[in-house]
Amino acid sequence: MKPLITVREKEVLELIAYEYTSQEIAEMLFVSRHTIITHRKHLLAKFDVKNVDGLVRRGFEEGFLGLDV
């Protein structure tokens, strides 16, 4: 089943796929680093993966990320 993610979580997922750090993502989205870390934790739980590599892989598999990312 495809996990339900928010628009902000999708933005964070896309930036993670581009290899931006939590601090860089926070600066781009005008939020705190802690907020990005929380989004990352929620994404890991929703996608039921253990690390960012798994998160990006599942993002592609579930159609949240594509070749145009």
C-alpha positions as a printed Julia matrix, in Angstrom:
69×3 Matrix{Float64}:
  0.0    0.0     0.0
  1.32   3.43   -0.97
  2.02   5.53    2.15
  0.19   8.82    2.58
  2.6   11.72    2.85
  2.06  15.45    3.12
  3.07  17.98    0.49
  5.89  19.16    2.79
  7.1   15.58    3.32
  7.21  15.13   -0.46
  9.3   18.3    -0.77
 11.68  17.02    1.89
 11.86  13.59    0.2
 12.77  15.2    -3.12
 15.51  17.28   -1.51
 16.85  14.24    0.34
 17.05  12.46   -3.03
 19.21  15.35   -4.26
 21.55  14.65   -1.31
 20.92  17.91    0.53
 21.68  17.86    4.26
 19.03  18.51    6.88
 20.55  21.95    7.5
 20.5   22.83    3.78
 16.89  21.66    3.42
 15.89  23.68    6.49
 17.43  26.82    5.0
 15.72  26.26    1.64
 12.31  25.72    3.25
 12.73  28.42    5.94
 12.23  26.04    8.86
 14.47  24.72   11.61
 16.86  21.8    11.19
 14.88  20.0    13.9
 11.7   20.28   11.8
 13.47  18.6     8.87
 14.79  15.85   11.12
 11.21  15.26   12.3
  9.95  15.08    8.7
 12.75  12.62    7.9
 11.78  10.42   10.89
  8.13  10.46    9.83
  9.07   9.51    6.26
 11.24   6.62    7.48
  8.32   5.34    9.57
  5.7    5.8     6.83
  7.85   4.03    4.25
  8.9    1.39    6.81
 12.6    1.68    6.0
 15.7    1.89    8.17
 17.77   4.55    6.41
 17.8    7.26    3.77
 18.94   4.85    1.06
 15.82   2.78    1.64
 13.71   5.92    1.77
 14.89   7.1    -1.65
 14.51   3.59   -3.12
 10.93   3.32   -1.84
 10.24   6.88   -3.01
 11.02   5.76   -6.56
  9.15   2.46   -6.19
  6.02   4.16   -4.88
  6.07   6.89   -7.55
  6.84   9.85   -5.28
 10.15  10.38   -7.05
 10.75  10.19  -10.77
 13.48  10.78  -13.28
 12.68  14.51  -13.33
 13.46  14.87   -9.58
